[in-house]
Amino acid sequence: MQEYAVSFLDRNLNEFGFIRDLWLQQAALLRQLKRWEELRQLSIMLRASPLRSELSGYGWFLEAVAY
């Protein structure tokens, strides 16, 4: 079920990237599934998102976790 959630969020983050909880949920799912490369990519996208001023520190944290 988590795989479907990740897929759904992947498809919708571009359109609804202004919703903070979508980013947080996607990051949590990727961490649980240990999909480190995707988590690293998400962290880069997060730092370029409309929420970058609010969540850029979290983006750097996620990138460190992914390595």
Buried (B, 14 or more C-beta within 10 A) or exposed (E): EEEEBBEEBEEEBEEEBEBBEBBBBBBEBBBEBEBEEBBBBBBEBBBEBEBEEEBBEBBEEBBEBBE
